[in-house]
Amino acid sequence: MNNKRKILNQVRIIGGEWRGRKITFPDGEQLRPTPDRVRETLFNWLASVVHDAVCLDLFAGSGALGLEALSRGAKSVAFVDSSRAVCEAIKDHLKVLKQDACVHQQDAFSFLEATQKSFDIIFLDPPFHQNLITPISEKIAEKQLLKPEGYLYIEKEKQADFKLPPDFKLLKEKIAGQVTYSLAQFANE
């Protein structure tokens, strides 16, 4: 008889109403939650705008970015991920937290093509080594999915190149280990 217990992947919400709450997420070779110190820096950058913001968590994975935004007073978050297990885990967390948020089990490009919404903040943290940041950010710009002066958070592997569309200006960028994270703003005029 095998008495090994399965160890669940966990991440901690670091601020806001649910500070300290641990959330679990399923195994997945491309699931890599944003580290605590990176999320802390990101939400310090967004501190003045996250309250009442309408957010999109593309490639939601653990759901940490979207849940962190909700914990800090975001008005709403749409979570998008192609994994059924990931979407079910996020739905379970939302139910426990008594939050009514949309979870879309869908490819990111399909979601962006179909949505008619615009957002104050979009979290873009795709799987590494797939060169998705440039085409996704181009689709966001093309469809004007960020509200004027809206923010685009980008998390990528340090060595990956990407090009922001002309309607975006890079505001901040940092490196943590093998991860580069950036904050850009939509400045369509």
N, CA, C and O of each residue as an XYZ file, in Angstrom:
756
protein
N       0.844     -1.189      0.000
C       0.000      0.000      0.000
C       0.887      1.250      0.000
O       1.816      1.361      0.799
N       0.596      2.160     -0.880
C       1.375      3.389     -1.006
C       0.705      4.488     -0.185
O      -0.416      4.901     -0.483
N       1.399      4.956      0.845
C       0.826      5.982      1.714
C       1.323      7.383      1.383
O       1.139      8.306      2.177
N       1.937      7.550      0.245
C       2.417      8.882     -0.137
C       1.225      9.793     -0.380
O       0.280      9.429     -1.080
N       1.280     10.980      0.206
C       0.229     11.971     -0.034
C       0.693     12.890     -1.140
O       1.866     13.255     -1.222
N      -0.229     13.248     -1.971
C       0.100     14.173     -3.049
C       0.284     15.573     -2.459
O      -0.581     16.078     -1.743
N       1.413     16.183     -2.769
C       1.674     17.546     -2.308
C       1.105     18.500     -3.352
O       1.448     18.434     -4.532
N       0.237     19.377     -2.896
C      -0.390     20.328     -3.811
C       0.506     21.542     -4.016
O       1.219     21.969     -3.108
N       0.454     22.078     -5.203
C       1.146     23.325     -5.498
C       0.373     24.445     -4.818
O      -0.856     24.485     -4.873
N       1.094     25.347     -4.183
C       0.437     26.439     -3.468
C       1.125     27.768     -3.756
O       2.319     27.833     -4.049
N       0.336     28.803     -3.662
C       0.850     30.159     -3.730
C       0.058     30.968     -2.703
O      -1.103     30.666     -2.425
N       0.684     31.978     -2.154
C       0.073     32.777     -1.097
C      -0.346     34.137     -1.660
O       0.409     34.774     -2.394
N      -1.543     34.565     -1.312
C      -1.967     35.925     -1.651
C      -1.239     36.850     -0.688
O      -1.269     36.640      0.525
N      -0.583     37.877     -1.228
C       0.323     38.662     -0.393
C      -0.238     39.987      0.110
O       0.387     40.636      0.948
N      -1.409     40.403     -0.386
C      -1.948     41.673      0.085
C      -3.451     41.745     -0.028
O      -4.082     40.902     -0.666
N      -4.012     42.748      0.588
C      -5.440     42.980      0.481
C      -6.267     42.151      1.451
O      -5.768     41.655      2.461
N      -7.528     42.017      1.120
C      -8.519     41.354      1.972
C      -8.143     39.915      2.324
O      -8.399     39.465      3.441
N      -7.547     39.199      1.393
C      -7.232     37.777      1.605
C      -5.748     37.551      1.877
O      -5.238     36.450      1.671
N      -5.074     38.559      2.327
C      -3.633     38.462      2.597
C      -3.326     37.230      3.445
O      -3.967     36.976      4.465
N      -2.322     36.473      2.992
C      -1.896     35.283      3.716
C      -2.623     34.009      3.328
O      -2.161     32.917      3.660
N      -3.741     34.118      2.638
C      -4.496     32.925      2.227
C      -3.698     32.164      1.177
O      -3.167     32.753      0.236
N      -3.622     30.864      1.349
C      -2.928     30.024      0.375
C      -3.943     29.457     -0.607
O      -5.032     29.024     -0.230
N      -3.558     29.474     -1.866
C      -4.399     28.871     -2.898
C      -3.603     27.741     -3.543
O      -2.389     27.835     -3.722
N      -4.303     26.693     -3.879
C      -3.660     25.550     -4.519
C      -3.969     25.575     -6.007
O      -4.954     26.166     -6.448
N      -3.115     24.927     -6.760
C      -3.337     24.835     -8.195
C      -2.813     23.495     -8.683
O      -1.932     22.908     -8.054
N      -3.345     23.003     -9.799
C      -2.965     21.681    -10.292
C      -1.554     21.651    -10.876
O      -0.972     22.682    -11.213
N      -1.033     20.438    -10.980
C       0.254     20.253    -11.636
C       0.137     20.602    -13.107
O      -0.905     20.398    -13.731
N       1.196     21.119    -13.637
C       1.271     21.416    -15.060
C       2.690     21.833    -15.379
O       3.265     22.679    -14.694
N       3.249     21.247    -16.406
C       4.657     21.525    -16.686
C       4.915     22.989    -17.017
O       6.034     23.471    -16.839
N       3.904     23.701    -17.494
C       4.121     25.105    -17.849
C       3.522     26.062    -16.824
O       3.497     27.272    -17.049
N       3.042     25.537    -15.708
C       2.502     26.396    -14.659
C       3.637     26.880    -13.774
O       4.336     26.089    -13.140
N       3.805     28.191    -13.744
C       4.820     28.788    -12.899
C       4.254     30.088    -12.356
O       4.316     31.131    -13.006
N       3.697     30.007    -11.140
C       3.081     31.201    -10.562
C       4.084     32.337    -10.404
O       5.267     32.109    -10.154
N       3.603     33.536    -10.549
C       4.438     34.714    -10.344
C       4.924     34.717     -8.892
O       4.109     34.646     -7.973
N       6.236     34.797     -8.674
C       6.779     34.759     -7.306
C       6.246     35.903     -6.438
O       5.873     36.963     -6.941
N       6.219     35.660     -5.124
C       5.706     36.650     -4.172
C       6.349     38.021     -4.350
O       5.647     39.031     -4.404
N       7.675     38.064     -4.443
C       8.335     39.379     -4.497
C       8.025     40.117     -5.798
O       7.993     41.347     -5.820
N       7.798     39.377     -6.877
C       7.426     40.007     -8.147
C       5.994     40.542     -8.046
O       5.715     41.661     -8.477
N       5.090     39.740     -7.477
C       3.702     40.212     -7.302
C       3.650     41.432     -6.386
O       2.877     42.361     -6.618
N       4.483     41.420     -5.341
C       4.507     42.568     -4.435
C       4.937     43.832     -5.182
O       4.322     44.887     -5.021
N       5.980     43.731     -5.989
C       6.433     44.888     -6.779
C       5.359     45.315     -7.768
O       5.047     46.500     -7.878
N       4.792     44.349     -8.488
C       3.747     44.662     -9.467
C       2.594     45.418     -8.823
O       2.157     46.447     -9.337
N       2.103     44.911     -7.703
C       0.938     45.562     -7.094
C       1.306     46.858     -6.383
O       0.427     47.680     -6.126
N       2.566     47.061     -6.060
C       3.005     48.392     -5.623
C       2.924     49.354     -6.804
O       2.490     50.496     -6.653
N       3.346     48.885     -7.985
C       3.246     49.719     -9.188
C       1.787     50.089     -9.482
O       1.493     51.203     -9.917
N       0.885     49.142     -9.239
C      -0.532     49.331     -9.590
C      -1.390     49.832     -8.427
O      -2.607     49.951     -8.570
N      -0.782     50.124     -7.292
C      -1.528     50.445     -6.072
C      -2.592     51.519     -6.266
O      -3.682     51.423     -5.703
N      -2.288     52.522     -7.045
C      -3.241     53.635     -7.195
C      -4.335     53.359     -8.222
O      -5.276     54.144     -8.339
N      -4.230     52.258     -8.968
C      -5.214     52.016    -10.030
C      -5.956     50.682     -9.925
O      -6.933     50.471    -10.644
N      -5.515     49.778     -9.046
C      -6.130     48.444     -9.016
C      -7.530     48.460     -8.393
O      -8.390     47.672     -8.787
N      -7.762     49.351     -7.427
C      -9.087     49.407     -6.804
C     -10.136     49.811     -7.845
O      -9.989     50.824     -8.529
N     -11.180     49.014     -7.951
C     -12.277     49.216     -8.916
C     -11.882     48.970    -10.366
O     -12.643     49.305    -11.274
N     -10.720     48.399    -10.599
C     -10.278     48.125    -11.971
C     -10.971     46.895    -12.539
O     -11.319     45.965    -11.810
N     -11.162     46.908    -13.843
C     -11.652     45.755    -14.590
C     -10.417     45.097    -15.187
O      -9.706     45.707    -15.984
N     -10.161     43.833    -14.794
C      -8.903     43.175    -15.134
C      -9.122     41.921    -15.970
O     -10.188     41.305    -15.946
N      -8.082     41.568    -16.705
C      -8.040     40.341    -17.487
C      -6.767     39.603    -17.119
O      -5.671     40.155    -17.218
N      -6.912     38.343    -16.690
C      -5.766     37.499    -16.358
C      -5.643     36.445    -17.454
O      -6.226     35.365    -17.364
N      -4.869     36.779    -18.498
C      -4.643     35.846    -19.609
C      -3.623     34.793    -19.185
O      -2.702     35.090    -18.424
N      -3.783     33.580    -19.670
C      -2.895     32.481    -19.262
C      -2.891     32.431    -17.735
O      -1.829     32.465    -17.113
N      -4.066     32.350    -17.140
C      -4.256     32.534    -15.696
C      -3.439     31.580    -14.837
O      -2.995     31.967    -13.756
N      -3.228     30.354    -15.280
C      -2.424     29.416    -14.493
C      -2.955     29.246    -13.090
O      -4.096     28.818    -12.913
N      -2.160     29.570    -12.088
C      -2.583     29.427    -10.696
C      -3.716     30.390    -10.341
O      -4.430     30.175     -9.362
N      -3.879     31.442    -11.127
C      -4.879     32.465    -10.822
C      -4.358     33.515     -9.857
O      -5.106     34.400     -9.441
N      -3.073     33.427     -9.494
C      -2.510     34.304     -8.467
C      -2.632     35.786     -8.799
O      -2.951     36.584     -7.918
N      -2.386     36.172    -10.046
C      -2.447     37.598    -10.387
C      -3.875     38.131    -10.285
O      -4.106     39.183     -9.690
N      -4.820     37.415    -10.858
C      -6.216     37.847    -10.800
C      -6.776     37.835     -9.390
O      -7.490     38.758     -8.998
N      -6.458     36.789     -8.618
C      -6.935     36.718     -7.235
C      -6.304     37.805     -6.385
O      -6.958     38.373     -5.510
N      -5.032     38.098     -6.638
C      -4.364     39.191     -5.929
C      -5.065     40.523     -6.238
O      -5.265     41.346     -5.345
N      -5.434     40.723     -7.505
C      -6.139     41.956     -7.891
C      -7.485     42.051     -7.177
O      -7.843     43.112     -6.665
N      -8.231     40.949     -7.142
C      -9.527     40.947     -6.444
C      -9.342     41.209     -4.954
O     -10.118     41.955     -4.357
N      -8.334     40.610     -4.355
C      -8.055     40.810     -2.943
C      -7.776     42.277     -2.634
O      -8.049     42.754     -1.532
N      -7.231     42.983     -3.617
C      -6.875     44.393     -3.440
C      -7.949     45.345     -3.957
O      -7.704     46.542     -4.103
N      -9.141     44.811     -4.234
C     -10.281     45.676     -4.545
C     -10.622     45.852     -6.004
O     -11.412     46.734     -6.338
N     -10.056     45.043     -6.894
C     -10.450     45.143     -8.304
C     -11.951     44.901     -8.418
O     -12.516     44.085     -7.689
N     -12.579     45.606     -9.325
C     -14.022     45.468     -9.543
C     -14.368     44.100    -10.113
O     -15.337     43.467     -9.692
N     -13.560     43.644    -11.083
C     -13.798     42.336    -11.683
C     -12.527     41.826    -12.340
O     -11.633     42.595    -12.691
N     -12.469     40.505    -12.498
C     -11.364     39.857    -13.200
C     -11.946     38.776    -14.085
O     -12.756     37.965    -13.636
N     -11.535     38.762    -15.338
C     -11.847     37.650    -16.237
C     -10.586     36.786    -16.289
O      -9.510     37.264    -16.651
N     -10.728     35.517    -15.926
C      -9.610     34.567    -15.951
C      -9.710     33.757    -17.234
O     -10.785     33.258    -17.566
N      -8.604     33.618    -17.959
C      -8.586     32.860    -19.211
C      -7.429     31.863    -19.169
O      -6.278     32.237    -18.942
N      -7.750     30.600    -19.389
C      -6.722     29.575    -19.482
C      -7.295     28.420    -20.305
O      -8.498     28.159    -20.268
N      -6.437     27.741    -21.038
C      -6.910     26.644    -21.889
C      -7.044     25.326    -21.132
O      -7.640     24.381    -21.648
N      -6.501     25.244    -19.919
C      -6.540     24.006    -19.141
C      -7.827     23.886    -18.332
O      -8.186     24.781    -17.567
N      -8.504     22.770    -18.516
C      -9.739     22.522    -17.758
C      -9.447     22.452    -16.257
O     -10.180     23.032    -15.455
N      -8.372     21.740    -15.873
C      -8.025     21.585    -14.459
C      -7.734     22.943    -13.815
O      -8.156     23.200    -12.688
N      -7.019     23.801    -14.524
C      -6.703     25.141    -14.026
C      -7.990     25.940    -13.835
O      -8.178     26.568    -12.793
N      -8.856     25.923    -14.808
C     -10.110     26.679    -14.714
C     -10.985     26.184    -13.568
O     -11.596     26.987    -12.864
N     -11.050     24.871    -13.376
C     -11.839     24.318    -12.265
C     -11.263     24.751    -10.924
O     -12.017     25.090    -10.011
N      -9.935     24.746    -10.789
C      -9.298     25.172     -9.537
C      -9.610     26.647     -9.253
O      -9.914     27.007     -8.116
N      -9.536     27.492    -10.274
C      -9.836     28.918    -10.090
C     -11.302     29.095     -9.694
O     -11.610     29.882     -8.799
N     -12.200     28.373    -10.348
C     -13.627     28.443     -9.986
C     -13.840     28.041     -8.533
O     -14.628     28.667     -7.824
N     -13.139     26.996     -8.086
C     -13.252     26.558     -6.689
C     -12.800     27.655     -5.741
O     -13.459     27.897     -4.730
N     -11.693     28.324     -6.040
C     -11.213     29.414     -5.185
C     -12.216     30.562     -5.150
O     -12.484     31.130     -4.091
N     -12.760     30.891     -6.294
C     -13.734     31.989     -6.353
C     -14.978     31.664     -5.535
O     -15.557     32.540     -4.892
N     -15.380     30.403     -5.566
C     -16.550     29.974     -4.796
C     -16.277     30.113     -3.298
O     -17.105     30.651     -2.563
N     -15.122     29.632     -2.845
C     -14.742     29.730     -1.435
C     -14.652     31.198     -1.006
O     -15.056     31.553      0.102
N     -14.127     32.035     -1.882
C     -13.948     33.459     -1.565
C     -15.215     34.280     -1.804
O     -15.242     35.490     -1.581
N     -16.259     33.597     -2.262
C     -17.550     34.243     -2.543
C     -17.411     35.391     -3.544
O     -17.932     36.489     -3.352
N     -16.679     35.084     -4.626
C     -16.456     36.055     -5.696
C     -17.140     35.576     -6.962
O     -17.076     34.396     -7.306
N     -17.780     36.476     -7.637
C     -18.443     36.159     -8.892
C     -17.582     36.718    -10.029
O     -17.739     37.871    -10.432
N     -16.689     35.898    -10.528
C     -15.806     36.321    -11.619
C     -15.958     35.327    -12.765
O     -16.351     34.179    -12.556
N     -15.648     35.770    -13.952
C     -15.758     34.909    -15.131
C     -14.477     34.113    -15.325
O     -13.377     34.661    -15.257
N     -14.628     32.822    -15.564
C     -13.499     31.948    -15.867
C     -13.769     31.352    -17.238
O     -14.790     30.698    -17.449
N     -12.855     31.579    -18.164
C     -13.019     31.124    -19.547
C     -11.989     30.050    -19.860
O     -10.788     30.318    -19.881
N     -12.463     28.833    -20.102
C     -11.553     27.781    -20.550
C     -11.447     27.924    -22.058
O     -12.296     27.451    -22.814
N     -10.384     28.586    -22.468
C     -10.284     28.993    -23.867
C      -8.847     29.399    -24.183
O      -8.110     29.856    -23.309
N      -8.471     29.228    -25.419
C      -7.195     29.719    -25.911
C      -7.203     31.253    -25.831
O      -8.226     31.883    -26.102
N      -6.076     31.847    -25.463
C      -5.992     33.300    -25.282
C      -6.348     34.061    -26.555
O      -7.076     35.052    -26.494
N      -5.846     33.613    -27.708
C      -6.145     34.306    -28.964
C      -7.634     34.267    -29.273
O      -8.203     35.264    -29.716
N      -8.270     33.118    -29.042
C      -9.712     32.990    -29.291
C     -10.495     33.930    -28.387
O     -11.442     34.581    -28.826
N     -10.091     33.997    -27.115
C     -10.766     34.900    -26.188
C     -10.628     36.345    -26.657
O     -11.616     37.077    -26.718
N      -9.411     36.754    -26.987
C      -9.179     38.142    -27.407
C      -9.956     38.481    -28.669
O     -10.466     39.592    -28.814
N     -10.042     37.531    -29.569
C     -10.779     37.759    -30.815
C     -12.271     37.937    -30.547
O     -12.933     38.743    -31.201
N     -12.797     37.178    -29.577
C     -14.243     37.161    -29.336
C     -14.732     38.241    -28.373
O     -15.877     38.683    -28.472
N     -13.883     38.665    -27.449
C     -14.374     39.570    -26.408
C     -14.716     40.952    -26.963
O     -14.079     41.455    -27.888
N     -15.734     41.537    -26.367
C     -16.145     42.900    -26.703
C     -15.828     43.859    -25.560
O     -16.123     45.052    -25.642
N     -15.227     43.334    -24.496
C     -14.917     44.144    -23.318
C     -13.608     44.895    -23.504
O     -12.775     44.540    -24.337
N     -13.453     45.934    -22.709
C     -12.147     46.580    -22.589
C     -11.786     46.573    -21.108
O     -12.659     46.517    -20.241
N     -10.499     46.630    -20.838
C     -10.002     46.407    -19.486
C      -9.104     47.553    -19.035
O      -8.495     48.252    -19.845
N      -9.043     47.723    -17.718
C      -8.132     48.705    -17.121
C      -6.729     48.119    -16.986
O      -5.729     48.818    -17.149
N      -6.677     46.813    -16.682
C      -5.398     46.129    -16.478
C      -5.480     44.756    -17.129
O      -6.455     44.028    -16.941
N      -4.451     44.406    -17.898
C      -4.341     43.061    -18.455
C      -3.033     42.463    -17.961
O      -1.964     43.056    -18.106
N      -3.142     41.270    -17.373
C      -1.977     40.520    -16.922
C      -1.628     39.512    -18.011
O      -2.439     38.645    -18.336
N      -0.440     39.619    -18.571
C       0.008     38.753    -19.665
C       1.236     37.972    -19.199
O       2.349     38.497    -19.160
N       1.009     36.720    -18.850
C       2.072     35.856    -18.328
C       1.968     34.498    -19.021
O       1.574     33.511    -18.399
N       2.322     34.447    -20.314
C       2.171     33.198    -21.076
C       3.254     32.179    -20.751
O       4.259     32.511    -20.123
N       3.047     30.938    -21.180
C       4.108     29.937    -21.001
C       5.403     30.424    -21.653
O       5.389     31.076    -22.697
N       6.497     30.093    -21.019
C       7.796     30.492    -21.551
C       8.122     29.752    -22.848
O       7.566     28.691    -23.131
N       9.026     30.328    -23.619
C       9.605     29.728    -24.826
C       8.583     29.482    -25.940
O       8.775     28.586    -26.762
N       7.511     30.258    -25.976
C       6.534     30.104    -27.054
C       6.357     31.379    -27.865
O       5.543     31.419    -28.788
N       7.106     32.416    -27.533
C       7.082     33.679    -28.285
C       5.666     34.223    -28.482
O       5.273     34.562    -29.598
N       4.915     34.301    -27.398
C       3.519     34.735    -27.478
C       3.308     36.212    -27.138
O       2.263     36.774    -27.468
N       4.268     36.838    -26.493
C       4.026     38.199    -25.995
C       3.794     39.201    -27.117
O       2.850     39.988    -27.050
N       4.624     39.188    -28.133
C       4.449     40.152    -29.225
C       3.110     39.958    -29.934
O       2.369     40.931    -30.072
N       2.756     38.745    -30.395
C       1.464     38.627    -31.084
C       0.255     38.899    -30.189
O      -0.745     39.443    -30.656
N       0.334     38.528    -28.913
C      -0.789     38.793    -28.006
C      -0.924     40.297    -27.778
O      -2.032     40.831    -27.838
N       0.186     40.986    -27.517
C       0.093     42.434    -27.283
C      -0.366     43.164    -28.548
O      -1.068     44.172    -28.461
N       0.026     42.661    -29.719
C      -0.465     43.256    -30.974
C      -1.974     43.083    -31.106
O      -2.666     43.997    -31.555
N      -2.486     41.918    -30.719
C      -3.941     41.678    -30.783
C      -4.672     42.584    -29.788
O      -5.740     43.113    -30.094
N      -4.098     42.758    -28.610
C      -4.699     43.652    -27.611
C      -4.773     45.072    -28.163
O      -5.790     45.747    -28.002
N      -3.713     45.527    -28.807
C      -3.691     46.876    -29.386
C      -4.658     46.987    -30.555
O      -5.414     47.953    -30.658
N      -4.628     45.991    -31.433
C      -5.496     46.008    -32.620
C      -6.968     46.120    -32.238
O      -7.721     46.873    -32.855
N      -7.369     45.371    -31.224
C      -8.779     45.371    -30.806
C      -9.073     46.424    -29.743
O     -10.206     46.533    -29.274
N      -8.073     47.189    -29.367
C      -8.210     48.228    -28.340
C      -8.895     47.670    -27.092
O      -9.907     48.194    -26.627
N      -8.311     46.589    -26.564
C      -8.886     45.909    -25.405
C      -8.489     46.538    -24.079
O      -9.034     46.191    -23.031
N      -7.541     47.459    -24.129
C      -7.228     48.242    -22.931
C      -7.912     49.594    -23.045
O      -7.922     50.218    -24.106
N      -8.476     50.029    -21.943
C      -9.079     51.358    -21.909
C      -7.971     52.399    -22.042
O      -6.811     52.085    -21.774
N      -8.288     53.617    -22.443
C      -7.268     54.660    -22.507
C      -6.530     54.757    -21.164
O      -7.146     54.791    -20.099
N      -5.226     54.800    -21.244
C      -4.352     54.845    -20.070
C      -4.349     53.528    -19.290
O      -3.882     53.494    -18.152
N      -4.865     52.439    -19.883
C      -4.869     51.128    -19.240
C      -3.467     50.539    -19.190
O      -2.567     50.985    -19.902
N      -3.293     49.533    -18.343
C      -1.976     48.954    -18.085
C      -1.888     47.514    -18.570
O      -2.838     46.741    -18.454
N      -0.719     47.172    -19.119
C      -0.413     45.821    -19.562
C       0.802     45.340    -18.772
O       1.893     45.898    -18.881
N       0.591     44.296    -17.976
C       1.692     43.668    -17.242
C       2.207     42.511    -18.082
O       1.422     41.704    -18.580
N       3.522     42.425    -18.242
C       4.143     41.374    -19.052
C       5.186     40.662    -18.209
O       6.054     41.288    -17.601
N       5.081     39.327    -18.185
C       6.072     38.505    -17.501
C       6.622     37.506    -18.507
O       5.864     36.809    -19.181
N       7.953     37.443    -18.605
C       8.564     36.587    -19.627
C       9.907     36.066    -19.132
O      10.446     36.547    -18.135
N      10.439     35.073    -19.844
C      11.777     34.600    -19.532
C      12.775     35.697    -19.887
O      12.589     36.426    -20.861
N      13.817     35.807    -19.101
C      14.752     36.925    -19.207
C      15.328     37.101    -20.613
O      15.464     38.231    -21.080
N      15.660     36.030    -21.280
C      16.323     36.119    -22.580
C      15.356     36.344    -23.754
O      15.808     36.551    -24.880
N      14.069     36.308    -23.520
C      13.109     36.453    -24.618
C      13.014     37.905    -25.084
O      12.959     38.832    -24.276
N      12.997     38.076    -26.385
C      12.778     39.399    -26.961
C      11.292     39.575    -27.237
O      10.585     38.613    -27.536
N      10.839     40.795    -27.136
C       9.478     41.111    -27.537
C       9.440     42.564    -27.952
O      10.307     43.362    -27.597
N       8.418     42.881    -28.708
C       8.257     44.249    -29.191
C       6.855     44.715    -28.840
O       5.863     44.099    -29.229
N       6.790     45.797    -28.109
C       5.485     46.375    -27.781
C       4.915     47.076    -29.007
O       5.660     47.686    -29.773
N       3.613     46.997    -29.198
C       2.996     47.770    -30.283
C       3.224     49.268    -30.071
O       3.454     49.706    -28.944
N       3.162     50.046    -31.136
C       3.436     51.492    -31.045
C       2.530     52.244    -30.067
O       2.921     53.292    -29.553
N       1.333     51.729    -29.804
C       0.408     52.426    -28.912
C       0.719     52.233    -27.432
O      -0.022     52.723    -26.580
N       1.799     51.529    -27.114
C       2.162     51.271    -25.726
C       3.485     51.946    -25.386
O       4.395     52.030    -26.210
N       3.560     52.422    -24.149
C       4.850     52.931    -23.667
C       5.253     52.113    -22.449
O       4.442     51.859    -21.559
N       6.504     51.709    -22.421
C       7.043     50.935    -21.315
C       7.279     51.874    -20.136
O       7.991     52.870    -20.261
N       6.678     51.550    -18.990
C       6.810     52.386    -17.798
C       7.879     51.890    -16.844
O       8.684     52.667    -16.331
N       7.876     50.568    -16.610
C       8.786     49.986    -15.625
C       9.193     48.598    -16.081
O       8.451     47.911    -16.783
N      10.399     48.195    -15.665
C      10.865     46.851    -15.992
C      11.891     46.427    -14.958
O      12.756     47.210    -14.568
N      11.787     45.169    -14.513
C      12.720     44.620    -13.533
C      13.031     43.175    -13.890
O      12.318     42.537    -14.665
N      14.106     42.682    -13.308
C      14.504     41.287    -13.481
C      14.566     40.643    -12.104
O      15.094     41.220    -11.154
N      14.015     39.430    -12.014
C      14.094     38.629    -10.788
C      14.491     37.219    -11.201
O      13.669     36.472    -11.730
N      15.732     36.857    -10.966
C      16.217     35.534    -11.379
C      16.174     35.407    -12.888
O      16.811     36.187    -13.595
N      15.436     34.440    -13.387
C      15.334     34.197    -14.832
C      14.106     34.861    -15.449
O      13.769     34.589    -16.601
N      13.433     35.731    -14.688
C      12.192     36.357    -15.141
C      12.380     37.858    -15.305
O      12.957     38.523    -14.445
N      11.886     38.382    -16.420
C      11.785     39.829    -16.616
C      10.312     40.181    -16.540
O       9.477     39.520    -17.158
N       9.994     41.214    -15.788
C       8.600     41.651    -15.697
C       8.532     43.147    -15.948
O       9.393     43.916    -15.522
N       7.484     43.530    -16.650
C       7.367     44.895    -17.143
C       5.945     45.404    -16.986
O       4.992     44.628    -16.914
N       5.823     46.714    -16.935
C       4.518     47.352    -16.931
C       4.515     48.391    -18.042
O       5.364     49.281    -18.087
N       3.542     48.258    -18.935
C       3.382     49.192    -20.048
C       2.013     49.843    -19.931
O       1.116     49.325    -19.266
N       1.872     50.976    -20.582
C       0.595     51.682    -20.563
C       0.142     51.953    -21.987
O       0.934     52.294    -22.866
N      -1.171     51.789    -22.185
C      -1.777     52.050    -23.484
C      -1.905     53.565    -23.641
O      -2.528     54.233    -22.816
N      -1.317     54.090    -24.691
C      -1.286     55.540    -24.877
C      -1.771     55.906    -26.276
O      -1.167     56.740    -26.950
N      -2.848     55.289    -26.701
C      -3.401     55.577    -28.032
C      -3.936     56.999    -28.056
O      -4.752     57.387    -27.219
N      -3.469     57.760    -29.019
C      -3.903     59.168    -29.087
C      -4.542     59.484    -30.404
O      -4.962     60.619    -30.629
